[in-house]
Amino acid sequence: MDKKVTVIGAGNVGATAAQRLAEKDLCDVVLIDIVEGVPQGKALDLIEAAPVEKHDARIIGTNGYEDSAGSDIVIITAGIPRKPGMSRDDLISTNAGIIKSVTEQVVQLSPDTILIIVSNPLDAMCQVAYQVSGFPKNRVMGMAGVLDSARFRAFISMELNVSVENTHAFVLGGHGDTMVPLPRYSTVAGIPITELLSEDRINALVERTRNGGAEIVGLLGTSAYYAPASAAVEMAESILKDKKKILPCAAYLEGEYGINELFMGVPVKLGSGGVEEIIEITLSDDEQAALQKSADAVQELKNVLKKLGV
Ligand SMILES: NC(=O)c1ccc[n+]([C@@H]2O[C@H](COP(=O)([O-])OP(=O)(O)OC[C@H]3O[C@@H](n4cnc5c(N)ncnc54)[C@H](O)[C@@H]3O)[C@@H](O)[C@H]2O)c1
């Protein structure tokens, strides 16, 4: 393979992302974790699946960073996930330290890489990686909107009994309780769902999307990983293949949507340059107010980071 993606954190999301990257034949994969044996064991297991899955991706599991040198993309999933009753924001002090140390090590050996952050609280962890890496803003982004939109799409397709492939959805804002699903921009075969569903039903789907992460934590006892891994890999694929997909991602805003110096979920164009463009769609007053409320919540986390000295 002529592309290399390093996945940091060989837990549920990281290992599943490594599997999807390899099985889609996108790149060689380096899987890194601090726990000895885990990345090596999972990598070996994936290597042994390759003859059956029919791919030739090289997969390395390791506790060091040497093999990650020259990565095209680094996906960071290291950190602790939520337990029932916890919010994403409860993870901030533990995960900020982890993201700081991981980013410092990544950038030494892959100074030109593109960082896709997955660890929570997402928007704040993007901020840490951005500050610590010193990378330009186009090379640091977070995965949340693709996942939240996929959840909204899954619920729309179940509600209307139509193929998920016909659905399209946009969920913007911070990756938390204040996320902003946009029904006007969410469609089935190009038809806005506002023309297909009653306001009550849309509100119910929006609410289920907002609580999509917590619903799974409640069932599983830990956070989701199949859909999160799929979402991170869709972003990586768009970058690796320079597809220039428009996807909702956490990007560093400098005035777009009236928001300054914060990572927030907005539609971006993802290509070989990373975040190549931030797309500004027209929002109603209510939608803009919801986005601002979400930005306020992300700003609060940024203030917490400052207090933590990160
Ligand atoms: N952005 C999203 O939409 C989204 C979705 C799901 C999960 N998450 C977040 O992703 C993170 C990972 O979730 P998970 O379910 O895979 O958790 P997990 O516990 O299964 O895996 C995390 C892994 O990180 C490793 N790790 C911890 N510190 C490390 C370090 N310094 N260097 C390398 N590895 C380290 C752990 O050993 C563990 O294997 C959590 O913070 C979770 O909240 C985000």
The ligand as an ORCA input file, in Angstrom:
! r2SCAN-3c Opt
* xyz 0 1
  N     -16.122     11.200     18.694
  C     -17.042     10.275     18.848
  O     -18.098     10.340     18.264
  C     -16.743      9.073     19.726
  C     -17.494      7.892     19.604
  C     -17.156      6.797     20.401
  C     -16.123      6.896     21.330
  N     -15.458      8.075     21.445
  C     -14.345      8.233     22.392
  O     -13.210      7.533     21.891
  C     -12.387      7.151     22.983
  C     -12.062      5.665     22.862
  O     -13.228      4.891     23.060
  P     -13.136      3.292     23.107
  O     -14.526      2.807     23.263
  O     -12.297      2.796     22.007
  O     -12.347      3.097     24.507
  P     -11.463      1.845     24.911
  O     -11.266      1.928     26.398
  O     -12.024      0.590     24.336
  O     -10.071      2.127     24.179
  C      -9.230      3.182     24.512
  C      -7.804      2.679     24.395
  O      -6.919      3.775     24.576
  C      -5.765      3.241     25.194
  N      -4.951      4.307     25.751
  C      -5.127      5.001     26.905
  N      -4.128      5.884     27.076
  C      -3.309      5.755     26.003
  C      -2.099      6.382     25.616
  N      -1.548      7.357     26.355
  N      -1.515      5.999     24.464
  C      -2.063      5.016     23.699
  N      -3.206      4.376     24.022
  C      -3.817      4.750     25.162
  C      -6.314      2.278     26.221
  O      -5.323      1.369     26.665
  C      -7.442      1.615     25.443
  O      -7.024      0.437     24.798
  C     -13.140      7.539     24.253
  O     -12.682      8.785     24.733
  C     -14.577      7.665     23.763
  O     -15.348      8.528     24.584
  C     -15.732      9.150     20.664
*
